[in-house]
Amino acid sequence: MWIEVVGRPILGPGRRELLRVVDEQGSISKAAHLLKITYRKAWGQIKVMEAQLGLPLVVKQTGGMGGGGTRLTPTAQDLLSKYDRLTKGMEELVNGRFKGIFL
């Protein structure tokens, strides 16, 4: 399932996973590596989502004692939570309809 704005995709399973792994790893670079995509592609997908929403989804932190990193904004965390609730609800609905029709 994709969420679209004016016919343009913003969030789907792949981008959802990217944001989840960025949140988990605290790094776009590490997330890209784990997802087997280039950093450029990962960063590009995040920038496209931000541009389409008109809202920041990540905050990059530069160096320092603990090193740099990236964290999701509260907006991104809320978006993921809502997307997960939506997909779970759709899955429950489809499973119920399937059982009613085929079983």
C-alpha distances in whole Angstrom, upper triangle without the diagonal:
4,7,10,13,16,14,13,10,11,8,6,7,10,11,11,13,15,16,16,19,21,21,22,25,26,25,23,26,25,22,22,24,23,19,22,21,24,24,24,21,19,22,20,17,18,20,18,16,19,20,17,18,21,21,22,20,22,26,28,31,34,37,39,41,37,36,33,29,26,25,22,23,22,20,18,18,17,14,13,14,13,9,10,12,9,7,11,12,9,10,14,13,12,15,17,17,17,21,22,22,23,25
4,6,10,12,10,9,6,7,6,4,7,10,10,10,13,14,15,16,18,19,20,22,24,25,24,22,24,25,21,21,24,22,19,21,20,22,22,22,19,18,19,18,14,15,17,14,12,16,17,14,14,18,18,19,17,20,24,26,29,32,35,38,39,36,34,31,28,24,23,20,21,21,18,16,17,16,13,12,14,13,9,11,13,10,9,13,14,12,14,17,17,16,19,21,21,21,24,25,25,26,28
4,7,10,9,8,6,6,5,6,10,12,11,11,14,15,15,16,19,20,20,22,24,24,24,22,25,25,22,22,25,24,21,23,22,23,23,23,19,18,19,18,14,14,16,13,11,14,14,11,11,15,15,17,15,19,22,25,28,31,34,37,38,36,34,31,27,24,22,19,19,18,15,14,15,14,10,11,13,11,8,12,13,10,10,14,14,13,15,18,18,18,21,22,22,23,26,27,27,29,31
4,6,6,5,4,5,7,9,13,14,12,13,17,17,17,19,22,22,22,25,27,26,26,23,26,27,24,23,27,26,23,25,23,24,24,22,20,19,19,17,14,15,15,12,10,13,13,9,10,14,15,17,16,20,23,25,29,32,35,38,40,37,35,32,29,25,24,20,20,20,17,16,18,17,13,14,16,14,12,15,16,13,14,18,18,16,19,21,21,20,24,25,25,26,29,30,29,31,33
4,5,5,7,7,10,12,16,17,15,16,19,19,18,21,24,23,24,27,28,27,27,24,27,29,25,25,29,28,25,27,25,26,25,23,21,20,20,18,15,15,15,12,10,12,11,7,8,11,13,16,16,20,23,25,29,32,35,38,40,38,36,32,29,25,24,21,20,20,16,16,19,17,14,16,18,15,14,18,19,16,17,21,20,19,22,24,23,24,27,28,28,29,32,33,32,34,37
4,6,8,10,13,15,19,20,18,19,23,22,22,25,27,26,27,30,32,31,30,27,30,32,28,28,31,31,28,30,27,28,27,25,23,23,22,20,17,18,17,14,13,15,13,9,11,13,16,19,19,23,26,28,32,34,38,41,43,41,39,35,32,29,28,24,23,24,20,20,22,21,17,20,22,19,18,21,22,19,20,24,23,21,24,27,26,26,29,30,29,31,34,34,34,36,38
4,7,9,12,13,17,18,17,18,21,21,21,24,26,26,27,30,31,31,30,27,29,31,27,26,30,30,26,28,25,26,26,24,21,21,22,19,16,18,18,14,13,16,14,11,13,16,18,20,20,24,27,29,33,35,38,41,44,41,39,36,32,29,28,25,25,25,21,20,23,22,18,20,22,19,17,21,22,18,19,23,22,20,23,25,24,24,27,29,27,28,32,32,31,33,36
4,6,10,11,15,15,14,16,19,18,18,21,23,23,24,27,28,27,26,23,26,27,24,23,26,26,23,24,22,22,22,20,18,18,18,15,13,14,14,10,10,13,11,8,11,13,16,18,17,20,24,26,29,32,35,38,40,38,36,32,29,26,25,22,22,23,19,18,21,20,16,18,21,19,16,19,21,18,18,22,23,21,23,26,25,24,28,29,29,29,33,33,33,34,37
4,6,8,11,11,10,12,15,15,15,18,20,20,21,23,25,25,23,21,23,24,21,20,23,23,20,21,19,20,20,19,16,15,16,14,11,12,13,9,8,12,12,9,11,14,15,17,15,18,22,24,27,30,33,36,38,35,33,30,27,23,22,20,20,21,17,16,18,18,14,15,18,16,13,16,18,16,15,19,20,18,20,23,23,22,25,27,26,27,30,31,31,32,34
4,7,10,11,8,10,13,13,12,15,17,17,18,21,22,21,21,18,21,22,19,18,22,22,19,21,18,19,19,18,15,14,14,12,9,9,11,8,5,9,9,7,8,11,12,13,12,15,18,20,24,27,30,33,35,32,30,27,23,20,19,16,16,17,14,12,15,14,11,12,15,13,11,14,16,14,15,18,19,18,20,23,23,23,25,28,27,28,31,32,32,33,35
4,7,8,6,6,10,10,10,12,14,15,16,18,20,20,19,17,20,20,17,17,20,19,16,19,17,19,18,18,15,13,14,13,10,10,12,10,7,11,12,10,10,14,14,14,12,15,18,20,24,27,29,32,34,31,29,26,22,19,18,15,16,16,13,11,13,13,9,9,12,11,8,11,13,12,11,15,16,15,17,20,20,20,22,25,25,26,28,30,30,31,33
4,6,6,6,8,10,11,12,14,15,16,18,20,21,20,18,20,20,17,17,20,18,15,17,16,18,19,19,15,14,16,15,11,12,15,13,11,14,16,14,14,18,17,17,15,17,21,23,26,29,31,34,35,32,31,28,24,21,20,17,18,19,16,13,15,15,11,10,13,12,9,10,13,11,10,13,15,14,14,18,18,18,20,22,23,23,26,27,27,28,30
4,6,5,6,9,10,10,12,14,15,16,18,19,19,17,19,19,15,15,17,16,12,15,15,18,18,19,15,14,16,16,12,14,17,15,13,17,19,17,17,20,20,19,16,18,22,23,26,29,31,33,35,31,30,27,23,20,19,17,19,19,18,14,15,16,13,10,13,13,9,10,13,12,10,12,15,14,13,17,18,17,19,22,22,22,24,27,27,27,28
4,5,5,6,9,10,11,12,14,15,16,18,17,14,16,16,12,12,14,13,9,12,11,14,15,15,12,10,13,13,10,11,15,13,12,15,18,17,17,20,19,19,15,17,20,21,24,26,28,31,32,29,27,25,21,18,18,16,19,20,18,15,16,17,14,12,15,16,12,13,16,16,13,16,19,17,17,21,22,21,22,25,26,25,28,30,30,30,32
4,5,5,6,9,10,10,12,14,15,16,15,12,15,15,11,11,15,14,11,13,12,14,13,14,11,9,11,11,7,8,11,10,9,12,14,13,14,17,16,15,12,13,17,18,21,24,26,29,30,27,25,22,19,16,15,13,15,17,15,11,13,15,12,10,13,14,11,12,16,15,14,17,19,18,19,22,23,22,24,27,28,27,30,32,32,32,34
4,5,5,6,9,10,11,12,14,15,15,13,16,16,12,13,16,14,12,15,14,16,16,17,14,11,13,14,11,10,14,13,11,13,16,15,15,17,16,15,12,13,17,18,21,24,26,29,30,27,25,23,19,16,14,12,14,15,13,10,10,12,9,7,10,11,8,9,12,12,11,14,16,16,16,19,21,21,22,25,26,26,28,30,31,31,32
4,5,5,6,8,10,10,12,14,13,12,14,13,9,10,13,11,9,12,12,15,15,16,14,11,13,15,12,12,15,15,13,16,19,18,18,21,19,17,14,14,17,18,21,24,25,28,29,25,24,21,18,15,14,13,16,17,16,12,12,14,12,9,12,14,11,11,15,15,13,15,18,18,17,20,22,22,23,26,27,27,29,31,32,31,32
4,5,5,6,9,10,10,11,11,8,11,10,7,8,11,10,8,11,10,12,11,13,10,7,10,11,9,9,12,13,12,14,17,17,17,19,17,15,12,12,15,15,18,20,22,25,26,23,21,18,15,12,12,11,14,16,15,12,12,15,13,11,14,16,13,14,17,18,16,18,21,21,21,24,26,25,26,29,30,30,32,35,35,35,36
4,6,5,6,9,10,10,10,9,12,12,8,10,13,12,11,14,13,15,13,15,13,9,10,12,10,8,12,13,11,12,15,16,15,17,14,12,9,9,12,13,16,19,21,24,25,22,20,17,14,11,9,8,10,12,12,8,9,12,10,8,11,13,12,12,16,17,16,18,20,21,21,24,26,26,27,29,31,31,33,35,36,36,37
4,6,5,6,9,10,11,10,13,12,9,11,14,12,11,15,15,16,15,17,16,12,14,16,13,12,16,17,14,15,19,19,18,20,17,15,12,11,14,15,18,21,22,24,25,21,20,18,14,12,10,9,12,13,13,10,9,12,11,8,10,13,12,11,15,16,15,16,19,20,20,22,24,25,25,28,29,29,31,34,35,35,35
4,5,5,6,8,8,8,10,8,5,8,10,8,8,12,12,14,13,16,14,11,13,15,14,12,16,17,16,17,20,21,20,22,20,17,13,12,14,15,17,19,20,22,23,19,18,16,13,11,10,10,14,16,16,13,12,15,15,12,14,17,15,15,18,20,18,19,23,23,22,25,27,27,28,30,32,32,33,36,37,37,37
4,5,5,5,5,5,8,7,5,8,11,10,10,13,13,13,11,14,13,10,10,14,12,10,14,16,14,15,18,19,18,20,17,14,11,9,11,11,13,15,17,19,20,17,15,13,9,7,7,8,11,14,14,11,11,15,14,12,15,18,16,16,20,21,20,22,25,25,25,27,30,30,30,33,35,35,36,39,40,40,40
4,6,5,8,9,12,10,9,12,14,13,13,17,16,17,15,18,17,13,14,17,15,13,16,18,16,16,19,20,19,20,17,14,11,9,11,12,13,16,18,19,20,17,16,14,10,8,6,6,9,11,13,10,9,12,13,11,13,16,15,15,18,20,19,20,23,24,24,26,29,29,30,32,34,34,36,38,39,39,40
4,6,8,10,12,10,8,12,13,11,12,16,17,18,16,19,18,15,16,19,17,15,19,21,19,19,23,24,22,24,21,18,14,13,14,14,15,18,19,20,20,16,16,15,11,10,9,10,13,14,16,13,12,15,16,13,14,18,17,16,19,21,20,21,24,25,25,27,29,30,30,32,34,34,35,38,39,39,39
4,5,8,9,6,6,10,11,10,12,14,15,16,14,17,17,14,15,18,17,15,18,21,19,20,23,24,23,24,22,18,15,13,13,13,13,15,16,18,18,14,13,12,9,8,9,11,14,16,18,15,14,18,18,16,18,21,20,19,23,24,23,24,27,28,28,30,32,33,33,36,37,37,39,41,42,42,42
4,7,9,8,8,11,13,12,14,17,16,16,14,17,17,14,13,17,17,14,17,20,18,18,21,23,22,22,19,16,13,10,10,9,10,12,13,15,15,12,11,9,5,5,6,8,12,14,16,14,13,17,18,16,18,21,21,20,23,25,25,26,29,30,29,32,34,34,35,37,39,39,41,43,44,44,45
4,5,5,6,9,10,11,12,14,14,13,10,13,14,11,11,14,14,12,15,18,17,17,20,22,21,22,19,16,13,10,10,9,10,11,12,15,16,13,11,8,5,5,7,10,13,16,18,15,15,19,19,17,20,22,22,22,25,26,25,27,30,30,30,33,35,35,36,38,40,40,42,44,45,45,45
4,6,5,6,9,10,10,12,11,10,7,10,10,7,7,11,11,9,12,15,14,15,17,19,19,20,18,14,12,9,11,9,11,13,14,17,19,16,14,11,8,7,9,10,14,17,17,14,15,19,18,16,20,22,20,21,24,25,24,26,29,29,29,32,34,34,35,38,39,38,41,43,43,43,44
4,5,5,6,9,10,10,9,8,6,9,10,8,9,12,13,12,14,17,17,18,20,22,23,23,21,18,16,13,14,11,13,13,14,17,19,16,13,11,9,9,12,14,17,21,21,18,19,23,22,20,23,25,24,24,27,28,27,29,32,32,31,34,36,36,37,40,41,40,42,45,45,45,46
4,5,5,6,9,10,10,10,9,12,13,10,12,15,15,14,17,19,19,20,23,24,24,25,23,20,17,14,15,13,14,15,15,18,19,16,13,12,10,10,12,14,18,21,22,18,19,22,22,19,22,25,23,23,26,27,26,27,31,31,30,33,35,35,35,38,40,39,41,44,44,43,44
4,5,5,6,8,9,10,8,12,11,8,10,13,12,12,15,17,16,18,21,22,22,23,21,18,15,13,15,14,16,17,18,21,22,18,16,14,11,10,12,13,16,19,19,16,16,20,18,16,19,21,20,19,23,24,22,24,27,27,26,29,32,31,32,35,36,35,37,40,40,40,41
4,6,5,6,5,6,5,9,8,6,9,11,11,11,14,16,16,18,20,21,22,23,22,19,16,14,16,15,17,18,19,22,24,21,18,16,13,12,14,15,18,21,21,18,19,22,20,18,21,23,21,21,25,25,24,25,29,28,28,31,33,32,33,36,37,36,38,41,41,40,42
4,5,5,6,7,8,11,11,10,12,15,15,15,18,20,20,21,24,25,26,27,25,22,20,18,19,17,19,19,20,23,23,21,18,17,14,15,17,18,21,24,24,21,21,25,23,21,24,26,24,24,27,28,26,27,31,30,29,32,35,34,34,37,39,37,39,42,42,41,43
4,5,8,10,11,14,13,11,14,16,16,16,19,21,20,22,25,25,26,27,26,23,20,18,20,19,20,21,22,24,25,21,19,18,16,15,17,17,21,23,24,20,20,23,22,19,22,24,22,21,25,26,23,25,28,28,27,29,32,31,31,34,36,34,36,39,40,39,39
4,6,9,10,13,11,9,13,14,13,14,17,18,18,20,22,23,24,26,24,22,19,18,20,19,21,23,24,27,27,24,22,20,17,16,17,17,21,23,23,19,19,22,20,18,21,23,20,19,23,23,21,23,26,25,24,27,29,28,29,32,33,32,34,37,37,36,37
4,7,9,12,10,10,13,15,14,16,19,19,20,22,24,25,26,27,26,24,21,20,22,21,23,24,25,28,28,25,23,21,19,18,20,20,24,26,26,22,23,26,24,21,24,26,23,23,27,27,24,26,29,28,27,30,32,31,31,35,36,34,36,39,39,38,39
4,7,8,7,7,10,11,11,13,15,16,17,19,21,22,23,25,24,22,19,18,20,19,22,22,24,27,28,25,23,20,18,17,19,19,22,25,24,21,22,25,22,20,24,25,22,23,26,26,24,26,29,28,28,31,33,31,32,36,36,35,37,40,40,39,41
4,5,5,6,9,10,11,13,14,15,17,19,20,21,23,24,23,21,19,17,19,18,20,20,21,25,27,24,21,19,17,16,19,19,22,25,25,21,23,26,24,22,26,27,24,25,29,29,27,29,32,31,31,34,36,34,35,39,39,38,41,44,43,43,44
4,5,5,6,8,10,11,12,14,16,16,18,20,21,22,21,18,16,14,16,14,16,16,18,22,23,21,18,15,13,13,15,16,19,23,22,19,21,24,22,21,24,26,24,25,28,28,27,29,32,32,31,35,36,35,36,40,40,40,42,45,45,44,46
4,6,5,6,9,10,10,12,14,15,16,18,20,20,20,18,16,15,16,15,18,18,20,23,26,24,20,18,16,15,17,18,20,23,23,20,22,25,23,22,25,27,24,26,29,29,28,30,33,32,32,36,37,36,37,41,41,40,43,45,45,45,47
4,6,5,6,9,10,10,12,14,15,16,18,19,19,17,16,15,17,16,20,20,22,26,28,26,23,20,17,16,18,17,20,23,21,18,21,23,21,20,23,24,22,23,27,26,24,27,30,29,29,32,33,32,34,37,37,37,40,42,41,41,43
4,5,5,6,9,10,11,13,14,16,17,18,17,15,13,12,14,14,17,18,20,24,26,23,20,17,14,12,14,14,16,19,18,15,17,20,18,17,20,21,19,20,24,24,22,25,28,27,27,30,32,31,32,35,36,35,38,40,40,40,42
4,5,5,6,9,10,11,12,14,15,16,15,13,11,10,12,11,15,16,18,22,24,22,19,16,13,11,13,13,15,18,17,15,17,20,18,17,21,22,20,22,25,25,24,27,29,29,29,33,34,33,35,38,38,38,41,43,43,43,45
4,5,5,6,9,10,10,12,14,15,15,13,12,12,15,14,18,19,22,25,28,26,23,19,17,15,16,15,17,20,18,16,19,21,18,18,22,23,20,22,26,25,24,27,29,28,29,32,33,33,35,37,38,37,40,42,42,42,44
4,5,5,6,9,10,11,12,14,14,13,11,12,15,15,19,21,23,27,29,26,24,20,17,15,15,14,16,18,16,13,16,18,15,15,19,19,17,19,22,21,20,23,26,25,25,29,29,29,31,34,34,34,37,39,38,39,41
4,5,5,6,9,10,11,12,11,9,7,8,11,12,16,18,21,24,26,24,21,18,15,12,12,11,12,15,13,10,13,15,13,13,17,18,16,18,21,21,20,23,25,25,26,29,30,30,32,34,35,35,38,39,40,40,42
4,5,5,6,9,10,10,10,9,9,9,12,12,16,18,21,24,27,25,23,19,16,13,14,13,13,16,14,12,16,17,15,16,20,20,18,21,24,23,23,26,28,27,29,32,32,32,34,37,37,38,40,42,42,43,45
4,5,5,6,9,10,11,11,10,12,15,16,20,22,25,28,31,29,26,23,20,17,17,15,16,18,15,13,17,18,15,16,20,19,17,20,23,22,22,25,26,25,27,30,30,30,32,35,35,35,38,40,40,40,42
4,5,5,6,8,8,9,8,11,14,16,19,22,25,28,30,28,26,22,19,16,15,13,13,15,12,10,14,14,11,12,16,15,14,17,19,18,18,22,23,22,24,27,27,27,30,32,32,33,36,37,37,38,40
4,6,5,6,5,5,6,9,11,14,17,20,23,26,29,27,25,21,18,15,14,12,11,13,10,9,13,14,12,14,17,17,16,19,21,20,21,24,25,25,27,30,30,30,33,35,35,36,39,40,40,41,43
4,5,5,7,8,10,12,14,16,20,22,26,29,31,30,27,24,21,18,18,15,15,17,14,13,17,17,15,17,20,19,18,22,24,22,23,26,27,27,29,32,32,32,35,37,37,38,40,42,42,43,45
4,6,8,10,11,14,17,19,23,25,29,32,34,32,30,26,24,20,19,17,16,17,14,13,17,16,13,16,19,17,16,20,21,20,21,24,25,24,26,29,29,29,32,34,33,34,37,38,38,40,42
4,5,8,9,13,15,18,22,24,28,30,33,31,29,25,23,19,18,15,13,14,10,10,14,13,11,14,16,15,14,18,19,18,19,23,23,23,25,28,28,28,31,33,33,34,37,38,38,40,41
4,7,10,12,14,17,20,23,27,29,32,30,28,25,22,19,18,15,13,14,11,12,16,15,13,16,19,18,18,21,22,21,23,26,27,27,29,31,31,32,35,36,36,38,41,41,42,43,45
4,6,9,11,14,18,20,24,26,29,27,25,22,19,16,14,12,9,11,8,9,12,12,11,14,16,16,16,19,21,20,22,25,26,26,28,30,31,32,34,36,36,38,40,41,42,43,45
4,6,8,11,14,17,20,23,25,23,22,18,16,12,11,9,7,9,8,8,11,12,11,14,16,17,17,19,21,22,23,25,27,27,29,31,32,33,35,37,37,39,41,42,43,44,45
4,7,10,13,17,20,22,24,22,20,17,14,10,9,6,5,8,6,5,8,10,9,10,13,14,14,16,19,19,20,22,24,25,26,28,29,30,32,34,35,36,38,40,41,41,43
4,6,10,13,16,18,21,18,17,13,10,6,6,4,5,9,9,7,10,12,12,13,15,17,17,18,21,22,22,24,27,27,28,31,32,33,34,36,38,38,40,42,43,44,45
4,6,10,13,15,18,16,14,11,8,6,5,6,6,10,11,10,12,15,15,16,18,20,20,22,24,25,26,28,30,31,32,34,35,36,38,40,41,42,44,46,47,47,48
4,7,10,12,15,13,11,8,6,4,7,9,10,14,15,14,15,18,18,18,21,23,23,24,27,28,28,30,33,33,34,36,38,38,40,42,43,44,46,48,49,49,50
4,7,9,12,10,8,5,5,6,8,11,12,15,17,16,17,20,21,21,23,26,26,27,29,31,31,33,35,36,37,39,41,41,42,45,46,47,49,51,52,52,53
4,7,10,10,7,4,7,9,11,15,16,19,21,20,21,24,25,25,27,29,29,30,33,34,34,36,38,39,40,42,44,44,45,48,49,50,52,54,55,55,56
4,7,7,4,4,8,11,14,17,19,22,24,23,23,27,27,27,29,32,32,32,35,37,37,38,41,42,42,44,46,47,47,50,52,52,53,56,57,57,57
4,6,5,7,10,13,15,19,20,23,25,24,25,28,29,29,31,33,34,34,37,39,39,40,42,44,44,46,48,49,49,52,54,54,55,58,59,59,59
4,6,9,12,15,17,20,22,24,27,26,26,29,31,30,31,34,35,35,37,39,39,40,43,44,44,46,49,49,50,52,54,54,55,58,59,59,59
4,7,9,12,14,18,19,22,25,23,23,26,28,27,28,31,32,31,34,36,36,37,40,41,41,43,45,46,46,48,51,50,52,54,56,55,56
4,7,10,13,17,19,22,24,22,23,26,27,26,28,31,31,31,34,36,35,36,39,40,40,42,45,45,45,48,50,50,51,54,55,55,55
4,7,10,14,16,19,21,19,20,23,24,23,25,28,28,28,31,33,33,34,37,38,38,40,42,43,43,46,48,48,49,52,53,53,53
4,7,10,13,16,18,16,17,20,21,20,22,25,24,25,28,29,29,30,33,34,34,36,39,39,40,42,44,44,46,48,49,49,50
4,7,10,13,14,12,13,17,17,16,19,21,21,21,24,26,26,27,30,31,31,33,35,36,37,39,41,41,43,45,46,46,47
4,6,9,11,10,10,13,14,13,16,18,18,19,22,23,23,25,27,28,29,31,33,34,35,37,39,39,41,43,44,44,45
4,7,8,6,6,10,10,10,12,15,15,16,18,20,20,22,24,25,26,28,30,31,32,34,36,36,38,40,41,42,42
4,5,5,6,9,10,11,12,14,15,17,19,20,21,23,24,26,27,29,30,32,33,35,36,37,39,41,42,43,44
4,5,5,6,8,10,10,12,14,15,16,18,20,21,22,24,26,27,29,30,31,33,35,36,37,39,41,42,42
4,5,5,6,9,10,11,12,14,15,16,18,20,21,22,24,26,27,28,30,32,33,34,36,37,39,40,41
4,5,5,6,9,10,10,12,14,15,16,18,20,21,22,24,26,27,28,30,31,32,34,36,37,38,39
4,5,5,6,9,10,11,12,14,15,16,18,20,21,23,24,26,27,29,30,31,33,35,36,37,38
4,5,5,6,9,10,11,12,14,15,16,18,20,21,23,24,26,27,29,30,32,33,35,36,36
4,5,5,6,9,10,10,12,14,15,16,18,20,21,22,24,26,27,28,30,32,33,34,35
4,5,5,6,9,10,10,12,14,15,16,18,20,21,22,24,26,26,28,30,31,32,33
4,5,5,6,9,10,11,12,14,15,17,18,20,21,23,24,26,27,29,30,31,32
4,5,5,6,9,10,11,12,14,15,16,18,20,21,23,24,26,27,29,30,31
4,5,5,6,8,10,11,12,14,15,16,18,20,21,22,24,26,27,28,29
4,5,5,6,8,10,10,12,14,15,16,18,20,21,22,24,26,26,27
4,6,5,6,9,10,11,12,14,15,16,18,20,21,23,24,26,26
4,5,5,6,9,10,11,12,14,15,16,18,20,21,22,24,25
4,5,5,6,9,10,10,12,14,15,16,18,20,21,22,23
4,5,5,6,9,10,10,12,14,15,17,18,20,21,21
4,5,5,6,9,10,11,12,14,15,17,18,20,20
4,5,5,6,8,10,10,12,14,15,16,18,19
4,5,5,6,8,10,10,12,14,15,16,17
4,6,5,6,9,10,11,12,14,15,15
4,6,5,6,9,10,11,12,14,15
4,5,5,6,9,10,10,12,13
4,5,5,6,9,10,10,11
4,5,5,6,9,10,10
4,5,5,6,8,10
4,5,5,6,7
4,5,5,5
4,6,6
4,6
4
